[in-house]
Structure formats: C-alpha cells, structure tokens
Amino acid sequence: MVSSTTEVPSSNKPAKDIRAAVVRFAGDSGDGMQLAGTQFTDTSAIVGNDVATLPDFPAEIRAPAGTVAGVSGFQINFASSDIHTPGDAVNALIAMNPAAFKAHVEDVEVGGIVVVNESEFTKVNLRKAGFSEDYNPLDDEKYTQRFKIFKVPITRLNMEALKDSGLNAKEVDRCKNMYALGLIYWLYDRPLDTTIHFINSKFGKKNPAVAKANIDALNAGYFFGETTEMFLTRYHIPKAQVKPGTYRKITGNEASAIGLVVGAHLAGKQAIYCSYPITPATDILHNLATMRQYGVKTFQAEDEIAAICAAIGVSFAGQLGITGTSGPGLALKAEALNLAIMTELPLVVVNVQRGGPSTGLPTKTEQSDLLQALFGRNGDSPLVVIAPQSPADCFNASIEATRIAVEHMVPVIILSDGYLANGAEPWRLPDVSTFKPIKPNHDIDPATFKSYSRDEKLARPWAVPGTPGLEHRIGGLEKAHITGAVSYDAENHQTMTNVRKQKVERIADYIPAATLNGDDEGDLLLVGWGGTYGAILTATERARAAGKRVSSMHIRHLNPLPKNVGEVLKRFKRVLVPELNTGQLRLLLRAKFLVDARGLNKVAGKPFLVEEIEQAIDLMLADKYSSRESLTPYNHAVSLDNQDIDYAFAGRGGSASKSAESSEG
C-alpha cells in the first residue's frame, strides 16, 4: 500500500470565495474522464458541497480515437447551497485533445476557464478532430478573446513526472487523467486524500507501482498549479448547509437497485432481476448482481423477451419478478407485458429511456417512451407508470412501484432516463424504521378460493403454485370473471376489460396528490415529469424571485394521474409543459383535461438548461411567439410548440426572437 498524507500544503496564491462552479472534464473515451469526474464529485461531496453530475458517453462503442464522435465528458455542478441541476454554462473546461475542445468549448461561459492539453494539439490530432492541419484553434482570436485559455502540456509533464516509475509508456500515459485532476483540485481548493485512498484501494495490493504512479501524477498536477506563473488565483466553495444525517453519493441506477431490494424485503419476497444488457440500464443488473447476501438473484437472459417472460414466471411462483431495459427493449417486451396484464401478476419493469427511435442515441437522455409505456401494446392494456424526478428519487420510485405492483396485482413501469441513471447527487440515508410493510394478498382460504375474485382494490388473490387447494388456470386467453376459466363470452370480455381499467384507475385513491411549487394559482404553471424536475424547479424559483406569478407541478404518477391534476391546471391562465420529447405529456393533458397546454420540447440528447426554460417562461408571459423558425444558438435547437405554431428562441446569452406576428394561439 502506497502511503499518503491528508495534509495539503498551504498555497501562496489567493483563493477567491465563490458560491458554485460547473466543471467539465472532456477527452477521448480512453482518457479516463469519467473516472476523473467521479473522483472530483466524490471529493466535493465529502468536503460538504452539494453536487449534481452529468456524465456524457460516446454513442459509438468504438468511435475512432481523437474524433469528436469518440469524446467522453463528465460535468459536475458543486455548490455551497442546494442545487437541482448539473448546471448550465460551464465555468471551467478541461479538454484533453482537440476533439474535446471542439465538442465542448461552445458550452463555456464568456470569460470562462479552458484548460487544454497542449501536448495533444498536433497536426494529426487536429485533422482527426476536423480542423485543418495548419489551423490551431488555440491561436484563434475567436476563442482567445472569449475564454481564459491555459495551454498546459499535460501529456509531456505527466511523462516527466513519472519517468522513474518503471512503467512503460502506455501505462504512464494512462495516468495523465490524474495529472489533470490534480491540477483542477488545486484550482478549486480540493483535498487529494479521497482520491489517494481510492487509488490505494484499487491498485495498492494488486499493482503498487501503478498506484504510486497515479498518486505521483495527481500530486504533480496539483503542485504544477501551485508553482506555475500561469494561474494567478484559485477558487474556494464553502460547505453547503444540509439537513443533518449520513449522506452518500448515489447515481440513479444505484438508487434503483437498492430500492428494488428494499421493496422486495418489505414485501417479504426475494428480488429476482431478469434482464438483457442494454445501455443505459445495464448498471442496475451490475449493482444487483453484487447483492446476493440480501437474497437477490439475477438472471442475464439471451434476449429481452426471455428476460420479461422469466420475470413473469418469478411472480407466478410467488416472488418479486423484475426486469429492466431501455426503449428498444420495452418494445420487445410488449407482448409479454400484456401477458402480465392478463394474468394480473405483480411485475416491475424499469425503463431507462434513451434517444430514439430504433438504436437512436444509446448513451443520450430522452423522455420519448411515455406513450409507449402507456399504450404500446395490443388491446386495452392498462398498467401503472411512475417516473422518478432525480437520481436519489429512483430509490423511492422503486419501492413505490413494488408496493403498487404487489398490493394491486398489476405490472408497473418505472420511467427513468439516461440523465437520472448516470447522474449523481448526495443521498441522505433514510430511517428504515419509517418504511411501511408491503402486504401481498396471500391470505387465501382454499374453501372459497376463486382465482379472479376481487378485494376492495380490485386486486385478485396471489395464489402460489403448489399450495393445496389453490390450483388455478392462468395464461393469455381471456379469463372468466371470478372463476378465471377461459372465456370467449362477449359480455364477460366487456366486464373484464372494464375491471382491469378500473383497477388501475382506482390506484389514484392510494397515491398522493400532485404538489405545487409556488402559489395555488397564477399567470403560468409549468408541468413536468421525470428528470426535468431540477431544471423546472430552478427556473420556477428564479421567476418567482423576480416577482413573476409562476408555479410548477411535477407529476410523479403518470398512470393513473393524481386526482387533483385537472383542478390545478384550471387555476392558471397559461400552462407550459417542458419535455425531452415532441410533446407526449402535453398531448395527454390536452386530451384529458381540455387545457390549452403549450409545449417546450427538446430532443437533443441533453437535459434542459435552466436558461432555456426561463426564456420560455418570458415568452409565455409576454404572449410572444415566433412562427415556424428554429434558432440554433450554439449546438442545438429548442422550440415551443402548440399544434401548428412553433415558438423558437435563442439559447445561452440570446434573447427571445419573433419571426412573425405574435399569435394568441
């Protein structure tokens, strides 16, 4: 084990106190940017900052090295106050090669810091990134006058620092992410001990030389910041004031896995997860596979259909069947989902949404599976849909989905997304004594047992195979009311279709009302669901601080909807629905409640910026809408849409634009 110290020498350079910062690490997919970003996040959380992260992975598994398509990024917002998003404008970008610079520099605020690995700005790498060989963007006034660009030969300095390490050139080069991390630790007044402990734990026993080299690179980067004349100041962010308790950093997929295990335990069941690997849901399988000591079983099936069929078999056998996937996999699971609906068995399906259609954007986030979750099956096939609102909330959503599935004997889909799944935030460990038991309906008298009899929730009994006197028929054919025998009777089919629908609708009696952030009435209501929560909440709070009569409502239960949704919508003059799709929740709200809801729709593979929602708020309040023109201020277009009218506006630093006469819609 390599020894280390937690004492960092005091700096001779001033540290400027700031409230928050957004830092983005970017480089080739082999440059270790995810590790560097994760370590920076862990350190910031341990020193007491609130954190929110946004990892960004290449969409191609083996994109050519040095190309924009192969760039991997990790953004972290860390602050001395409560935050809800990974941040809008980037305050500091660490670009490890020209492709990373090209892919991310436009997201940096004017006057922001750009640290570049000057060693990699060679003619070959410039050409790979799409630049001309005789053009270096680091010398272009377009960039030098907008940003504080620091040219640091990270690759060369890292090699010099590790010249006596005994490692070969390739092994030394792998340490350059630690050199870059050490420099940024110095820039933002972060301690090194958390990362040193991580390195020792990972490599100390297996490969002490590698551990020592990474620690030496980390220290070298840190002290380069201290000794160079390049940086004149650094930044300090005080601790955030948080509710007392024990906290850990958690991603959405980690929270989902833990929540599913807790939910199964509360129901007195084993969590048995049957899945086929698919981005970005696979980490749930990885996490659950490490929890055998809690009675968890995982089964990696040969395809999506086998996975859900196995999960249904688990539930039929009396345990908690769970399956996980993303949009393409949910499409394949549709027929078996209908089997679970017909057999009325508890089933939890986690859908971590990504960009579509087809293979689409496998590593990017989107919210385009809502209508698929609600209606993507043959026949009238109602089920329950729940959407967590933050990475940590995936824990609560998983327990809630388990409770509804078990106590109401119905399949439940959890609509997570790539942003929630991979993003991280501090999670306050809950008091387990506050968890309420989940009660399966196994209290069955063989003398009176009928497989499709109903309780007050319209849930049928959960009869475990092999129990004497509880023999019953089950399958995909329509069942007779009460008895469960196969039935082709027209009147019975009408009855059973109505009962299945009413059972899901009745769940609205057991879920909480939707809550408002802000006043109960006003000029504008923002309605969101899923991972848009943080951006919508922040935009709403800023609007209210500016004196605008704006409130927001985030809908957690998408089917059935909370009972008060329609009433809340009617109390506001205008309704705006921000979604990472082309308007799916808006379509449902307009159809169900006849409300003139407008859409703020973005399908760029990225979460909303708070600024984008703020601009939409101003447009809505001013009744100014542009027609049929989309602006692309930096790297994507965002539009407000209402049927045949498109409302577009500029992005960061821009202003609302009206290309035609305003319409009252």
N, C-alpha and C positions, 0 to 999 in steps of 0.2 A: 504494500500500500504506500503510495507516494504521500509524504507528509505535506501539510498545507497550513496556512495561518488564516484566521478570520480577521486579522488586523490589516487594514489598508492604510498605507502611509498617507498622512495629510497632504493636501495639494497646495501648491504655491499659487495656483490660479483661482480667481474668484468663482464662486458658484452662484448663479442667479436663481432665485426662487421663482418658480412658475407653478401654476395650478394643474396643468395637464400637458401631455405631449403624445403625439402619434408618430410612431417609428415603424418603418417598413424595411425589412431585410429582403433582398431580391438577388437571385443569381441563377446559375444553371441548376437543373434538377439534381446534379451530383455535388453541389457546393455546400450542402448542409444548412440551408437557410431555415428549414422547418425546425431543425434542432436548435439553431441559434435563437430563433424566435421563441421557441418553447422555453429555453433556459432564461431568456430575458423576461418572459412572462412569469415564470416561477419565482425568480428573484424579486420582481416588482411586487408580486403578491405577498411574499414573505416579509418584505420591508414595510408592508402595510398600505400599499396603494390599491385602489380599485382598478380592475383590469377588464378589458374586453378585447378579444382577438378575432382576426380573420385570416386563416391560412388560405393560400391560393395555389392550387396544384396545376401542373400542366395537364391538358386534356388528353394528350397522347402519351402512351406508356413509354415509348422510346423515341421521343422527339429528338432530332439531331442536336447534339451538343452545340451550344453557342448561338442557337437561333431563338427568336422571340417565342416560338411555339414551345420551346423547352424551358422557359423561365419559370422558376418556382418562387413564390413570395410569401411573406408572413408579416401581417400588420398587427400592431398592438397599440391600444389606447390605454394609457395608465395615468391615474389622476389622484388628487387629494380630496376628491368629492365623489359622490355617487354618479356613475356613468352607465349608459344603457346601450352604447354602440361602439364599434371599433374605430370610430372617428371618420371625419370627412377628409379635409385637407391633410396631407402628410407633412409633418414638421421636419422629419429627417429621413432621408432615403439612403440606404446602404446598397449600392449597386456593384456587384462583383464582376460584371463584364458589360460590354456594350449593349448586348441584347436586353439585359436587365435595366440598364439606363433608358433604352428606347421604350421599353414596355411600361415603365412606371414614372418617368420623370414628370410627365404632364399632370400627375396627381399631387405633386409637391406644391405647397403654398408659395406664393411670390415672396422671395426673401428667405425661403426655407433652406435647410442644410442638405446637401447632396455629397455624400462621401463615396468616391469611386475607387475601385481597384485599378489604378492606373496601369499596373503591370499587364493587364489583360486587354488594353486598348491597342492591340496590334492590328496590322493591316488585314491579317487573316480573320481575326475575330470581328473586326468592323465589317468585313464583307459578309460574314455569316449572319450578322445582325441586320443586314440590309442597307448598310451605309456604303458609300464609295470608299475605296481604299485610300484615296488621297484627301478624305474629309474626316476630321476628328471633331465630334460634337462638343468635346470639352474645350475647344478653342472658339466655338461659335458664340458670338455675342447674343444670339437668340437665347442661349442658356446662361452664359456667364453674367449677363446683366439682370436676369430674373432670379437666379439662385446663388447661394453661397456654395460654390463647388470646391471641395477639398480633394486634391489628387494625392492619394496615398498608395504607394506601390505595395499593396498588401501581400501579393504572392512573393515578391522578392524579399520583403522584410521578414516574412514568415520563414522563408528558406534560410535566411541568415541567422535567425533566432534559433533554428533547430539544426544547424549544420553539424553539431556534435551529438545529435540524438541517437545515431546509429540506425535510424530508419532509412528506407530507400526513398527515392524522390517522390514516388506516388503516395507513399504513406505520409510524408512530410506535407505534401500539397493538401491532403485531406484535413490538415489541422488549420488551414487558413480561415475557416469559418470561426474558429476560436480566437484567432488574432483579431478579426473584425469585431467579434462580440466583446472582447476585452476593451477595444477602443471605444465602443459605444457605452460600455459600462462606465468608463471614465467620463465620457461626455455627459452622462446623465446621473453621475454620482451614485452608482450602484456598487454594492459589495461583490466580491468574487467568490465568497465561500460556498454559496449554494451550488454554483456550477462546479467548483472544485470537488465538492462532495459527490456530485453526480458523476463526474469523470472517474473518481476513485472507485465508486460503487460499480460502474460499468466495466472499467478496464483494469482496475488496480490489481486484482488477483490473476486474471487471465493473461494480461499483457501489460506489465508495469511500464515498459518502455513507451508504449502508446499513451498510457495515462500521463506519464511525465511529459511527453511531447505536447499533448493537448493543454496541460496546465502551463507549461512554459510559453506556449503560443498565446494563451489567454493573458498571462502576466505581461508578455512582451507588447501586446496590443494596448493594454491598459497604460503601461509606462511610456509608450510612444506618445499617447495623448498628453501625458504629463510633461514630457521633455521637449516635444517639438514646439517650434515657434508658430506652427500652422494654426493651432487653436488658441484663442485668447481667453475664452471663457467656457464654462460648462454650466449645467443646469441641475437644479435640485427640486424635487417634488415631494412635499411633506406627506406624512401618513394621512390616509383618509379616516374620517370618523365613521366607524361602522358599529352595528349592534354587537354587543359582547357575545362571544361564543367561539367555537372551534370551526375554523374555515379550512377548506382545501380548494385548489383549482380543479375545475372539472369541465370536460367537454360534453356536448350533448349526447354523443354516443355512449360515453362512460356513464352518464346520468341515466340514460335509458336502460342500460344493462343492470345497473344497481336497482333501479325502480322496479324492473320486472322481477328480480329475485325477491325484493321486499314484498311486492304484491302477491307473489305465489306463496310466500311464507305466511302472510296474513290470511290467506285462504286455506292454509293447511295443505298446500299442494307442492309438488315439485315443478320447478320451471324447466320445461323441456323445449329448447330452441332449435327449430328445424329450418335450415337456411341454405341458400346457394349464394356464394360470394358475389357481391355486386357493389360497385362504388356508388354512393358514399356510405353504404350501410354496413360494410363488412366488419368494421371495428366493433360493432355490437357483438357479432359472433366471436371475435377475438377476445373481447372482455369476458363474455360469459364462459368461454372455454377455460378460463383460469379460476372459476368459482365452483369447482366440484365439491369443495368442502362444505358448501351450502346446499348440497343436494341437486345442483344444477346439472342437467345433461344437455349436451349439444350434439347435433347431427348435421353434418355437411352433406346435403343431398346432391344427386347428379344433375338436377335442374330445378327450376322454380316450381314446376308443377309437383314434382315429387316432394319438395320441401313442404308445401302447404298441405298436401294430402297426408303426409306423415304427421304434421301438427294437428290436423283434424282427428287422425287416429289416436293421438295422445289424449285429446279432450274426450273422445268417445270412451277411452279406457279409464277416465276419471282423474287425469292430471291436467295441468295448465299447458295447453298447446299454444306455442308462439312461433311466428315466422317473421322474417324481416327481409326487406327488399328495397328497390327504388322503382321509379315509374315503369320502365320496361318489364321488370319482374312482376309488378302488380297486374299488368295486362295479361301476363301468362297465368297468373293465379286466379283470374276472374271466374272461370268455370268452377273451380274448387271452392271459391268463396261462396258461390251460390249453393253448393252442397252444404256448407256450414250454416247458411241461412235456412235452408230447407230442413235440415236435421236439428236446427236450433241448439247448437252446441256452443259453448264459450270458446272464443278464439281471439287472440290478439295479433294483429298484423301491423308491424312498424314499417311505414313507407317513408324513407329518407329521400325526399324529392330532389331531382336534379334537372338540368336543362334538357328539353326535348324538342321535337318528337324523335322517335327511334333512338339511336345511340346518343344523339344530341350532343350536349355538353356534359360529359360524365363527371367532371370534377367541379362543375359550377352550380351555383344555387338557383332555384326557381320555385314557384308555387303553382305550377300548372297542372297538378294532379287532383285538384279539388273535385272537379266534375267527374273525373274518372272514379274517384273514391265513392262518390255519391251514386253515380248512375252507370258505371262501366261494367254492367252485367246484363244478361238477358232476363226479360220478365220484370215484374215489380219485385225488387230485391233490396229492401231497406236494411241498413245496418247503421252502426254508430260511428261517427267521425269526431275525433278530438285532435286539437293542434296545440302543442306546447309553444310558449312565447319566448323562451330563452334557453340557452344551454342547460342551466341548472333546472329549469322547469320541466325538462324532459323526464326527470326523476318523478315529479308529481304526476305528470301526464301518464306515465307508465303504470303507476299504482292505481290511478283513477280508471284507466282503461281496463285493468284487471278486475277491479271492483264491478264495473258495469257489465263486463263480459260474463263474470261468474254469477252475479246476483240476478241478472236479467236474461241469462242464457241466450246470448246474442254475439255475433262477431263484432269486434271493434277495430277500426283502423286509426292508428296514430299517424298524423301527417306532420312529420318532422321535415327538415330540409338540410341541404348541404351546409349552409351557413351555421345553423344550430348544431349540426352533428360534429363539425370540425372546430367551431369556435369554442372559446373557453371563457369562464368567468369565475370569481370566487363563489363558493357554495358553503353556506352555513349549515353544518351538520344538524339534522333535525333531532328533536327529542323523541326517541322511539316509543316512549310511553303514551304519546299523543295519537299514535296510529290506531285506527279503529279496525277491528277484525272484519274480514270479508267472509260472508256466510253462504257457502254453497247449499243448494236445496237437495241434500241427500237424506233428509228425514222423510222416508217413504214407507208407507205401510203396504206390504205385499198384497194384503187382502183387498185394498181399494186402488191399487196402482193402475193408472192409465198413462201411457207414455206421452200423450199430448193434453193432459189435463192442465189447468192453469191456476196460478196463485194470483194475488192482488196485483202483481206486476205483469201479469200475463205470461210469466215465465213457466216453462214446462219443467217437470222434475228431472234432475240429473241422475239417471239410473246407471250405476256402474256395472258393466258386464260381469257375469259370474255371480252376482248376488241372487240367491234363491228367491224365486217369486217375482223377479223384476225382468224376466225375459220380455223383449220387445223388438219390434221391427224398425229398422232405420235405413235411410237411403235417400236418393234424389227424387224419387217419384212423389207426387203429391200425397199427403197424409190425411186421413180422416180426422176431423175434429174430435178431440178427446181420446179416441182409441188408438190412433196412429197407424191404422191399417191403410194399405194402398187404396186410394180413392180416385175415380175418374168422374165423380159426380160434379155437375156444373155448379150447383148451389154450394156444395162443400168447398170447391175451389175459391168461390167468391168469399166465403166465410174465412177460410184460412189466409187468403191474401189480405183481407181486411185486418185480421188478428195480428199478422206479422207486422203490418204497417202501424197498427195502434200500439203494439208493444214498444216499438222504437219511439213513437210519439210520446208515450206515457213516461218515458225516461226523463222528459222535461220536468216532471214532478220531483225528481230526485237530484237535480243538478242546480247549482246556484244561479241567481240572476246575473246578467251581464252588468258589470260595474262601469261607472263613468270616471274619467279623469277630467275634472273641471265641473262646471255648473250643469244643472239638470236640463237647461235649455239655453239657446243662444243663436248666433248667426251661422255657425258652421260646426258640424260634427264629423270628425274623422273616424272611419270604421275600418279596423284591420283585423288580421288573424295571423297566427304563426309568427315567424321570425321577423316580421315588420314591426313588432311591438316596440323595440327600443327606439327606432328612428321616429315612429309616430309619436311616442310619448315625449321624446325630447323636443320635437317640433311643436307639439301642443303646449308644452311648458314654456317654451320661448315665446310663442304667440300670446299666451296669457300674460306673461311678464310684460309684454309690450302693450297690454290693455285691450287685446282683441278678444271678442266673445267666442272663443273656440274651445271645444271639448273633444275628447276622444273616447271611443268604446272599442275594446279589443275582445273579439268573440273567440272564446276557447272551444266551446261546444258547437260544432258546425252542423251536426245532425244527431239529435234534434237541437234546434236553436233554443237558447234560453227564452223563457216566456215573455220577458219584458222587452225584447229587441224591437218589435214593431212599435210599441208605445214610445220608446226612447227616440226612434227615428222621426216620429211625427212632431217632436218638440223642438226641432231645429229647422231653420229656414233653408239650409243647404246641407247636403251630405256628400262627402268625398271618401272614396274607397281606394286607398293605395294598396296595390298588389303587385307581386312579381309574376304577373301573367297578363293576359289581354282583357281581363275583366270578369273573372268567374264568380267571385262572391257578389260583385255588383249585379251581375245577371240574376242571381238568386234573390237578392234583396229587392230588386225592381219587380221581379215576378211575384214574390210572396207578399210584399207589403205595398206595392204600387207607389213607391217613393222615387222621386227624381234623383237617384244617386248618380254621381259622376265618378269617373274612374281616373286614377293616376296609375298608369301602367308602365312597367319596366321589365324587359326580358333581355337583359344584357349579361346575365350570369353573375351579377353582383348585387349585393343588398342596396337598399335605398341609402343615399346620402341624406342627412337631416336637411341640408340646404335645398335639396330637390323638393322635399315636402313643404318646406317653408315658402318656397316660391309658388307652389301650387295653392297654398293657403291664401296668399296675397291675390292670386288670380281669381280664386273663388269669391273672396270677399269683395273684390272690385268689380265682379261680373265682367271681366275682360278675358275673352278667349280668342285665340287665333284659329284660323281655319286651314286645315289640310297642309300645314307646313311643320316639319320637324326640324329642330335645330340640333346640331351635334357640337357642343361647345368644346369638348375635349376628347372623349373616347366612347361616348355612347349617346343615344337619343332617348329622351323621355317625353312622353306625351300624355296630356289629359284627354280622355276620350269619352264621348257620350253619343252613341249610335253614329250618326253621320257627321259629327263635328269633332275635329281633333284640336286639342288645345296644347300648344307647344310653348316652351320657354327655354331660356338659356340656362346653362349649368353654372358651375362654380365661378363666382365673380361676375356672372352675367345678369341680365335683367329680363323681366317679362317682355315678351315680344308679341305684337299683334299684327298679323299679316293681312287681315281682312277686317271688315266692320264687325264689332262685337255683337254677339248674339245672346239673347236671354235664354236660349235653349228651350 
